[in-house]
């Protein structure tokens, strides 16, 4: 099981949250340095986005363990 943390970011349409997947030591799988403490993003019209490198790493780990099958 993986923990996730969102960080606020600006987008063309307003505010958004970018979700990262965390290692056991609290660092992001993508290697991005996250704030020591989670930073709240406004919930007003806030869109959720997911870090592509983090999601790719999770999918690869699950596939290695037989938890996911590639879609064809």
N, C-alpha and C positions, 0 to 999 in steps of 0.2 A: 504494500500500500504506500502511496506517495502523498505527501503533504503539498499543498499549493499556497502561494502567496500572490496577491495582486498588488500592483503598483499603479498609481494614477499616471495617466498620459494624456496629452492633447491629441486630438484628431481633427480632421477637416470638418466633421459634423459636431464637434463639441468635446466633452470630456469622455474618457474611456478608462477601463481598468485592463491592464495587461497582466494575465495570469502566468506565473512561472511554476515549474515543478521543482521541489526542493529535495536535495540529498539529505541523508541523515544528519550531516553536520550543519544543515541550514542554508547551504549555498545552492544557487540555482543550477540545474543541469546544463543550461546553456552557457554557463560561465559568467554571466552578467552579475556585477556586484549589486546586491540589493541593500536597502537601508537596514540598519541593525534592528529596527522595529518596524512592523508594518505601518504603512502610511494610509490613512483612510482616504478614499475617493468619494466624492459626492454621489449620492444615489439618484439625484435628480437627472433624469434622461441620460444616465451613464451607460454606455455600451460596454459589454465584456468582450475582450479579445484574448487569444491564447498565443503564447510564445511558440512559434513554429519549431525552433530547435529543441525546446523542452518537450513538446508533444512528439516530435520525431524520435527522441531518445526513449521516451516511455513506450512508444509503439514497437521500437526495435527490441527493447528488453522483454516486452510481453511476447513478441513473436519468437524470441530465443527460448522462452520458457513454454511455448506451445499454447499461450493464452489467446493469441490472435492469429487469424489467418488472413493473408493479403486478399483484398477484394479484387476480383477480375472482371 
